[in-house]
Structures are given as C-alpha cells and as structure tokens.
Amino acid sequence: MENVAVVGGGLMGSGIAEVSARAGHDVIVIESNEEAGKAALGRLEKSLQRAEAKGKIDSASDVLGLIRVETDLGAAADRDIVVEAIVEDEAAKVALFKELDRIVAAPDAILASNTSSIPIMKLGVVTTRPTQVIGIHFFNPVPVLQLVELVPSLLTSPDTTARSRAWVEGSLGKQAIDCQDRAGFVVNALLIPFILSAIRMFESGFASAEDIDRGLVLGAAHPQGPLALADLIGLDTTKAVAESLYEEFKEPLYAAPPLLNRMVDAGLLGRKTGRGFYTYG
Ligand SMILES: NC(=O)c1ccc[n+]([C@@H]2O[C@H](COP(=O)([O-])OP(=O)(O)OC[C@H]3O[C@@H](n4cnc5c(N)ncnc54)[C@H](O)[C@@H]3O)[C@@H](O)[C@H]2O)c1
C-alpha cells in the first residue's frame, strides 16, 4: 500500500500523516476547509522540524515533500488506504464513510477509522464494502507511541486485517494488538474510567489537580498524571469516548462527570485550546 489519504488533519490525523510520510508513503491530508488545512500543515511542519532537530529524521522538508493537503475529498480517489481521523461524531463519520465508498476507486482499498469508541460495524455497514472497513487506532502523540489497536468488525475480511497489520507493523514500524469491535477497545476501556475517576476526585475537592497527578507519577510510575493526560487527549475527545462507553455498557464508571461536561461547554479543551485542568503558554 503506497498511496495514503488521511481525512482530518487534527491532533491525530497530522500524526498519522507524519508517520506515513516518514515511512516513505505518498500522503494526502484532507481537511474540511482552507483554514483547517493550513493548521494541519503548520502542525506537520512543527512536528517534523522537532524530529529533525532531535536527529530522528534527516530532513523535515524531504518528509514534508511527500505530504499534500487538500480540501476536496475527491483527492482520495486513487488511494490504497484511507485513514479517517475526523471528529469523534458518529453521524459525521457515517456520512464520511458513505462518501469514501463512492469516491475511492481501487476495489481492494482499505477504508480505516482511527475512532476511539465508535463501533467499526456502524461505519462498515454504510459502505458497499464492509469487508474492507477496519479500525486502525493510533495513540497520541502518533510519532512517539508505538501501539496501534487493530479492530476488525464482524464483517471485516481476514485479508483486510492481515494487510492492515502488515502496513502498521511492517511499514510504519508500530506494534499492533488485536481487539474486538467493542466501545473503547482495550486501552480506552481501561484508561477512560481511570481519567473520569481522577476528574471526580478533583471535582469533589478531595485533592488538587497537581497532587492527583503527582500521586500517580511518583507513586505508580506513570509518565504523567490522569488530568495532564486528559488535557493531552483533549477534554472533548475524552467526553465523547466516555459517552460512547456509557452508551455501550451502561455502567456508571463510564458516565462523564459534570465538571468535564462544563469544561467542554466552556471550550476549555486542554492543550489544544491552551487551558484545561492546567494552563498552557
Ligand atoms: N486525541 C486523542 O488522543 C486520540 C487518540 C486516538 C484516537 N483519536 C480519535 O481520532 C479522531 C480525531 O481526533 P483528534 O484528537 O485528532 O481531533 P481534532 O479535533 O484534533 O481533529 C479533527 C480534525 O478533523 C477535521 N474534520 C472534521 N470534519 C471533517 C471532515 N468531514 N472532513 C475532513 N476533515 C474534517 C477538523 O477540522 C479537525 O482538524 C477521533 O475519532 C478521536 O476519537 C483521538
């Protein structure tokens, strides 16, 4: 699979585009408008320059030369694999997969979603090729974290799963684990209730955000605390994943606490907006 499209060039999409280009693929990033396209390009430039400064790549501009940013979904027509990384909104993703099914020409192209929580089956069944629809779930920051969850739906073919594994492990150099098509897969089904518990602890006044995070960093050797992690993931994404988990399992531990809802209402989404549980300069 040589030609890659990534739909949505936000936090995750720009990272997926970066690792794909660093592996030598021809990459198109498709954003919803010019402004978002410029922001995606800016993210890519910054990240690649950082990688060059750290000696991880020889030339940021060479890698950037493999990436094109477009605003027309039609640009995905000649791609071997399309990875969807738009907002975590089921209606938006369903609409996009219908369009991709119409647009992507190669009969064996893989249509992948980076969704954190939406059942892959819901995206597969709106296409005429559910056997080629699969979850390929990367972790943030994509250039740094090794894990990818591979999530075939009940209708995904073994060939699609095998080719996806070969791409993420053989080409991108990531490590894959296999998951069932259940909300949250493996990692988020365990991580999100943990983050929600930390938010409830903070909300109740039991401990400060700093002390909760220091507790887990110093006492459990976590690389960062749960509230700093929520800021990194994005509080809107954290809330959306919690809602999908709650919808699927109806367990109180997955219910978004009021503070999380109010922060999202206020636009305090974490690092990406400069303020969440912490303030960023
Ligand atoms: N943030 C994380 O840590 C994380 C980790 C793994 C997976 N994910 C998943 O990845 C996906 C993207 O999350 P994110 O954190 O990058 O979000 P984000 O808000 O940073 O980026 C989403 C991007 O999609 C673009 N977009 C929206 N609708 C579009 C459309 N129809 N066509 C083209 N572009 C469109 C937006 O302009 C935005 O740039 C979500 O499904 C999320 O659940 C997120």
The ligand as a Gaussian input file, in Angstrom:
#p B3LYP/6-31G(d) Opt

LIG

0 1
 N       -6.905000      12.785000      20.799000
 C       -6.503000      11.564000      21.043000
 O       -5.691000      11.306000      21.959000
 C       -6.978000      10.412000      20.178000
 C       -6.323000       9.186000      20.246000
 C       -6.724000       8.140000      19.401000
 C       -7.789000       8.345000      18.532000
 N       -8.429000       9.547000      18.499000
 C       -9.533000       9.693000      17.546000
 O       -9.028000      10.343000      16.383000
 C      -10.064000      11.141000      15.796000
 C       -9.567000      12.571000      15.672000
 O       -9.273000      13.061000      16.956000
 P       -8.325000      14.321000      17.162000
 O       -7.932000      14.330000      18.581000
 O       -7.264000      14.361000      16.097000
 O       -9.374000      15.513000      16.890000
 P       -9.091000      17.005000      16.375000
 O      -10.274000      17.798000      16.762000
 O       -7.727000      17.458000      16.779000
 O       -9.055000      16.844000      14.775000
 C      -10.177000      16.562000      13.978000
 C       -9.921000      17.226000      12.626000
 O      -10.892000      16.743000      11.685000
 C      -11.238000      17.833000      10.837000
 N      -12.540000      17.487000      10.255000
 C      -13.763000      17.447000      10.861000
 N      -14.699000      17.029000       9.985000
 C      -14.059000      16.793000       8.799000
 C      -14.476000      16.323000       7.535000
 N      -15.737000      15.994000       7.294000
 N      -13.533000      16.189000       6.563000
 C      -12.244000      16.496000       6.787000
 N      -11.781000      16.943000       7.992000
 C      -12.679000      17.076000       8.972000
 C      -11.251000      19.044000      11.757000
 O      -11.080000      20.238000      11.001000
 C      -10.042000      18.746000      12.664000
 O       -8.835000      19.308000      12.165000
 C      -11.293000      10.954000      16.683000
 O      -12.093000       9.930000      16.139000
 C      -10.698000      10.535000      18.019000
 O      -11.579000       9.768000      18.794000
 C       -8.042000      10.595000      19.290000

